[in-house]
Amino acid sequence: MQGDNGSDHRAGNTHFDHFSASGGSVFFKKPDRVLICDPKFVNASGFPSNDWFALAATAGSAVTGVDPKKLQAAAHRCQRTALKDDGEQASVALPNAAVGWQAFTRDGGGVVVDVAIPLRKH
């Protein structure tokens, strides 16, 4: 994937740096990028748009190297499960990615997503 400055965004070339103090922005390094999360994306049923799921999968792929289609499928599965779960939580373990999820419809609804490379046992 090419960025607007011609930089290479393929898996393994993007690395997490830090979150903003508010938690609303994620900063990456190599190449330097910022992912800003707008909290107004969930509809009344508690589901973000398909474009949002695609964006989350693309960002997760940049970090983990996992196929975005697999991450998007995992994200949809987590969303459905979390909305049914009393604790509002769900997770999916893929071979090279861990997807953690919280989804709720109370107080206007929301989603919290964590896509990471799973810890390896040594």
VOPA-821005 format. One record per residue (C-alpha): residue in three letters; x, y, z; residue number from 1. Coordinates in Angstrom, 2 decimals. Example, Ala and Ser with C-alpha at 12.3 -4.5 7.8 and 13.67 -1.06 7.14 Angstrom:
BEGIN
@r=ALA xx=12.30 yy=-4.50 zz=7.80 k=1;
@r=SER xx=13.67 yy=-1.06 zz=7.14 k=2;
This chain:
BEGIN
@r=MET xx=0.00 yy=0.00 zz=0.00 k=1;
@r=GLN xx=1.43 yy=3.40 zz=-0.90 k=2;
@r=GLY xx=0.95 yy=6.52 zz=1.21 k=3;
@r=ASP xx=0.45 yy=10.02 zz=-0.13 k=4;
@r=ASN xx=4.19 yy=10.65 zz=0.11 k=5;
@r=GLY xx=5.08 yy=7.41 zz=-1.68 k=6;
@r=SER xx=6.10 yy=5.65 zz=1.53 k=7;
@r=ASP xx=5.57 yy=1.91 zz=1.84 k=8;
@r=HIS xx=2.80 yy=0.84 zz=4.27 k=9;
@r=ARG xx=3.00 yy=-2.92 zz=3.88 k=10;
@r=ALA xx=2.90 yy=-5.06 zz=7.00 k=11;
@r=GLY xx=6.06 yy=-4.97 zz=8.99 k=12;
@r=ASN xx=6.86 yy=-1.41 zz=7.94 k=13;
@r=THR xx=4.45 yy=0.32 zz=10.33 k=14;
@r=HIS xx=5.01 yy=0.28 zz=14.08 k=15;
@r=PHE xx=2.90 yy=1.49 zz=17.00 k=16;
@r=ASP xx=4.47 yy=4.42 zz=18.87 k=17;
@r=HIS xx=1.94 yy=5.76 zz=21.41 k=18;
@r=PHE xx=-1.62 yy=6.86 zz=22.13 k=19;
@r=SER xx=-2.59 yy=10.49 zz=22.67 k=20;
@r=ALA xx=-3.45 yy=11.54 zz=26.22 k=21;
@r=SER xx=-7.16 yy=11.42 zz=25.31 k=22;
@r=GLY xx=-6.85 yy=7.97 zz=23.74 k=23;
@r=GLY xx=-8.54 yy=9.28 zz=20.59 k=24;
@r=SER xx=-5.42 yy=9.20 zz=18.42 k=25;
@r=VAL xx=-2.91 yy=6.46 zz=17.70 k=26;
@r=PHE xx=0.58 yy=7.42 zz=16.59 k=27;
@r=PHE xx=2.69 yy=5.10 zz=14.43 k=28;
@r=LYS xx=6.34 yy=5.41 zz=13.43 k=29;
@r=LYS xx=8.23 yy=4.12 zz=10.40 k=30;
@r=PRO xx=6.45 yy=5.73 zz=8.55 k=31;
@r=ASP xx=5.08 yy=8.42 zz=10.82 k=32;
@r=ARG xx=1.27 yy=8.27 zz=10.74 k=33;
@r=VAL xx=-1.61 yy=9.18 zz=13.03 k=34;
@r=LEU xx=-4.95 yy=7.33 zz=13.20 k=35;
@r=ILE xx=-7.61 yy=9.60 zz=14.69 k=36;
@r=CYS xx=-10.76 yy=7.91 zz=15.94 k=37;
@r=ASP xx=-13.99 yy=9.91 zz=15.78 k=38;
@r=PRO xx=-16.39 yy=8.72 zz=18.50 k=39;
@r=LYS xx=-19.48 yy=9.48 zz=16.38 k=40;
@r=PHE xx=-19.54 yy=6.45 zz=14.11 k=41;
@r=VAL xx=-21.96 yy=3.96 zz=15.70 k=42;
@r=ASN xx=-25.57 yy=3.80 zz=14.53 k=43;
@r=ALA xx=-28.55 yy=3.10 zz=16.83 k=44;
@r=SER xx=-28.09 yy=-0.67 zz=16.48 k=45;
@r=GLY xx=-24.54 yy=-0.42 zz=17.82 k=46;
@r=PHE xx=-22.85 yy=-1.15 zz=14.49 k=47;
@r=PRO xx=-20.23 yy=1.03 zz=12.81 k=48;
@r=SER xx=-20.41 yy=1.29 zz=9.01 k=49;
@r=ASN xx=-18.76 yy=-1.28 zz=6.75 k=50;
@r=ASP xx=-16.26 yy=1.41 zz=5.76 k=51;
@r=TRP xx=-15.30 yy=1.74 zz=9.43 k=52;
@r=PHE xx=-14.73 yy=-2.03 zz=9.70 k=53;
@r=ALA xx=-12.58 yy=-1.90 zz=6.55 k=54;
@r=LEU xx=-10.51 yy=0.95 zz=8.00 k=55;
@r=ALA xx=-10.03 yy=-0.90 zz=11.30 k=56;
@r=ALA xx=-8.93 yy=-4.00 zz=9.38 k=57;
@r=THR xx=-6.48 yy=-2.00 zz=7.25 k=58;
@r=ALA xx=-4.96 yy=-0.37 zz=10.33 k=59;
@r=GLY xx=-4.76 yy=-3.77 zz=12.06 k=60;
@r=SER xx=-3.09 yy=-5.27 zz=9.02 k=61;
@r=ALA xx=-0.46 yy=-2.51 zz=9.03 k=62;
@r=VAL xx=0.44 yy=-3.51 zz=12.58 k=63;
@r=THR xx=0.14 yy=-7.31 zz=12.38 k=64;
@r=GLY xx=0.66 yy=-8.27 zz=8.74 k=65;
@r=VAL xx=-2.57 yy=-10.30 zz=8.75 k=66;
@r=ASP xx=-4.80 yy=-10.16 zz=5.65 k=67;
@r=PRO xx=-7.29 yy=-7.28 zz=6.13 k=68;
@r=LYS xx=-10.17 yy=-9.52 zz=4.97 k=69;
@r=LYS xx=-9.46 yy=-11.95 zz=7.83 k=70;
@r=LEU xx=-9.26 yy=-9.09 zz=10.31 k=71;
@r=GLN xx=-12.49 yy=-7.58 zz=9.01 k=72;
@r=ALA xx=-14.29 yy=-10.92 zz=9.37 k=73;
@r=ALA xx=-12.92 yy=-11.25 zz=12.92 k=74;
@r=ALA xx=-14.04 yy=-7.69 zz=13.70 k=75;
@r=HIS xx=-17.61 yy=-8.37 zz=12.56 k=76;
@r=ARG xx=-17.66 yy=-11.59 zz=14.60 k=77;
@r=CYS xx=-16.41 yy=-9.72 zz=17.69 k=78;
@r=GLN xx=-18.95 yy=-6.93 zz=17.23 k=79;
@r=ARG xx=-21.88 yy=-9.34 zz=17.11 k=80;
@r=THR xx=-20.59 yy=-11.33 zz=20.10 k=81;
@r=ALA xx=-19.82 yy=-8.27 zz=22.24 k=82;
@r=LEU xx=-23.27 yy=-6.78 zz=21.69 k=83;
@r=LYS xx=-24.82 yy=-10.03 zz=23.01 k=84;
@r=ASP xx=-22.38 yy=-10.43 zz=25.91 k=85;
@r=ASP xx=-23.34 yy=-9.04 zz=29.35 k=86;
@r=GLY xx=-19.76 yy=-7.83 zz=29.78 k=87;
@r=GLU xx=-19.79 yy=-6.21 zz=26.32 k=88;
@r=GLN xx=-16.50 yy=-7.99 zz=25.47 k=89;
@r=ALA xx=-15.31 yy=-10.34 zz=22.74 k=90;
@r=SER xx=-12.02 yy=-11.53 zz=21.28 k=91;
@r=VAL xx=-10.70 yy=-13.58 zz=18.39 k=92;
@r=ALA xx=-7.26 yy=-15.17 zz=18.21 k=93;
@r=LEU xx=-5.81 yy=-15.47 zz=14.72 k=94;
@r=PRO xx=-2.41 yy=-17.05 zz=13.99 k=95;
@r=ASN xx=-0.62 yy=-13.68 zz=13.89 k=96;
@r=ALA xx=-3.16 yy=-11.30 zz=15.43 k=97;
@r=ALA xx=-5.18 yy=-10.91 zz=18.60 k=98;
@r=VAL xx=-8.42 yy=-8.93 zz=18.22 k=99;
@r=GLY xx=-10.03 yy=-7.57 zz=21.39 k=100;
@r=TRP xx=-13.39 yy=-5.82 zz=21.31 k=101;
@r=GLN xx=-15.89 yy=-3.97 zz=23.46 k=102;
@r=ALA xx=-19.22 yy=-2.90 zz=21.96 k=103;
@r=PHE xx=-22.32 yy=-1.43 zz=23.55 k=104;
@r=THR xx=-25.54 yy=0.43 zz=22.71 k=105;
@r=ARG xx=-26.06 yy=2.14 zz=26.09 k=106;
@r=ASP xx=-25.37 yy=5.88 zz=26.36 k=107;
@r=GLY xx=-25.44 yy=6.32 zz=22.59 k=108;
@r=GLY xx=-23.28 yy=3.29 zz=21.80 k=109;
@r=GLY xx=-19.61 yy=2.78 zz=21.20 k=110;
@r=VAL xx=-16.83 yy=0.43 zz=20.19 k=111;
@r=VAL xx=-13.35 yy=-0.07 zz=21.61 k=112;
@r=VAL xx=-10.95 yy=-2.10 zz=19.45 k=113;
@r=ASP xx=-7.53 yy=-3.60 zz=20.07 k=114;
@r=VAL xx=-5.66 yy=-5.38 zz=17.27 k=115;
@r=ALA xx=-2.18 yy=-6.58 zz=18.19 k=116;
@r=ILE xx=0.49 yy=-9.14 zz=17.48 k=117;
@r=PRO xx=-0.06 yy=-11.90 zz=20.06 k=118;
@r=LEU xx=2.60 yy=-12.45 zz=22.68 k=119;
@r=ARG xx=4.84 yy=-15.38 zz=21.81 k=120;
@r=LYS xx=5.74 yy=-17.94 zz=24.46 k=121;
@r=HIS xx=9.45 yy=-18.60 zz=24.62 k=122;
